[in-house]
Amino acid sequence: MWPTPRIVGESFLSLALALLAVGAGLADDKSTAQAVGIGLAAGLLSLLRRGLPASTLLATAAGSAPFFGFAPLLLVVAWSAGRRIDGLGKAGGVFGLAYGLSLGLSVALEPHVSIELLAIAGMFMLVAILVPGLAGRYWSQRRTLTDTLHEYNAQLLREREMISGQARMLERQRIAQDMHDSLGHQLALIAVHTGALEVDRELTGQQREAVGVLREASVAAMHELRDVVGVLRDGADAPRPAQGAGAGGEDPGPPSRGVAGIENLADTSRKAGADVEIRRSGEARTLAPTADHAAYRVVQEGLTNAHKHAPGASITIGLRYEPDSLVVEVANGPVPTPASSGVASGCQGLAGLEERARLVGGMVHAGPTANGGFRLAGVLPYTSSGDGFPSPPPGDATPTFVATTNDFRAQNSAGPAGDSDPVIDWNGLPKELAKAVNRTKRSNGIAIGCGAVALVAVVLVIGVVIAGVFIVREADKAMIDPEQYDAVTIGQSEKSVRGKLPQGDSFLNTGPGDGAPPVPAGATCLTLLSSDFGSSWDAEPVFRFCFKDGELIEKKSFETT
């Protein structure tokens, strides 16, 4: 299916060629019906030139001999055929046959044309057929070569992206190793020391409980560090061990970093003296690993902010399962006593949560409440396949989350959702990249072919220029202006008259032609062509000078066919 601009362009071109053919037919003294028929034929052939390039070229070449109106169409059809006929041998055969048809029909219609004029006409026919065909073929080959270079460039960009990805992976593995070696060691020391303090008999029960909270926190931090190291090494969420399946029968540690681990976060905060309540509503649904982790991080960040900025305030954790998404929120009441101003804050937690929610198609909101407290909430969509992208909500439910305009899935409209590789923008090329793999040797042949086409075109242009100069010189031998004709008077000597006029020995001067008046008895005549145009396409103005006994006895001006 052609796009609308191409349909409009083809229609306009066909109409223009048809009108040109009609005008040329009328100027060639054809009847109105014949001129309209020539125009309709030209318009039809113009429309068929894309689907049937070889047949259209042969038909146009054959019609250009009897009908002058096919001349503009011949140029367009030859250019189109040069682009679309596959194979050098087939193209050469078709163009050779078209040239032979055009020249042969021209000779058959004008059998008395001189050899010289026939050679010039053949040269111009060759240029009219071959040069547009060579230009079209050169354009097609150049476009093929350009597309191939673009495809190779796309392949190089993909390879560069792969190399960059490998470099990033190596750097992440190095960072993971450093975190494991440094932070893991420090957290292990904290866990060992707090474990030793917990069994110290000199500690009171409340102190022992506080030390237990520290030990559990350090153990949980070690588990999270292990998960983060796994993400850095593998580039995806690290696999979580099954419950009760720790290595060597050991305790697998706290629940996974998801909704299942929120209860453990609340217990840890309660042991630290905070009043934490969890409220659940709706039917529990399964989230994708990334969304599940984001829900855990929202609660973790909310509890951390509440402990830092509102110590002693009551905390409420809400898990509300909506038809299309999970709404998780952490809200704390007003602060009983002002928090210490020395509490450190990196101001990066909320920004990180917003990015996590954005990547799964959700959003995060944080702000004060009406009673003087603070609320942190996240809206996280469900997924049916666990691929990290939201699935359509059941029924006619309206989603409560909106993907931002800068979402990474919208960076490449040509690819599927979630594909953010900018290199595949070249997939819209007319040639598939798979074809370009085997074109290394062909590209050299295309370049040589383009050079040969350019060389042939230059030779033909030089030939046309030489032929044009030759015709001009021959015209000077066979043509005079009407002023020269008027300057000659009857009774002048033959020698003086011939000295003022050309000799007429040119292949362009084919004689008086049909319709010439009879020659006076015993006289010899010099027939010359006029530089003016005749009254019609078939009429040729002629000047004739007749001499007898060494003087001019007659001069006549008439038109022949």
PyMOL commands that set and color helices and strands:
alter all, ss='L'
color gray80, all
select helices_A, chain A and resi 4-27+32-48+53-64+68-84+88-109+115-198+205-234+247-249+259-271+289-309+349-359+408-410+422-428+433-436+440-478+482-487+494-500
alter helices_A, ss='H'
color red, helices_A
select strands_A, chain A and resi 276-281+315-321+325-332+363-368+374-381+479-480+524-530+540-548+551-560
alter strands_A, ss='S'
color yellow, strands_A
deselect
rebuild
show_as cartoon
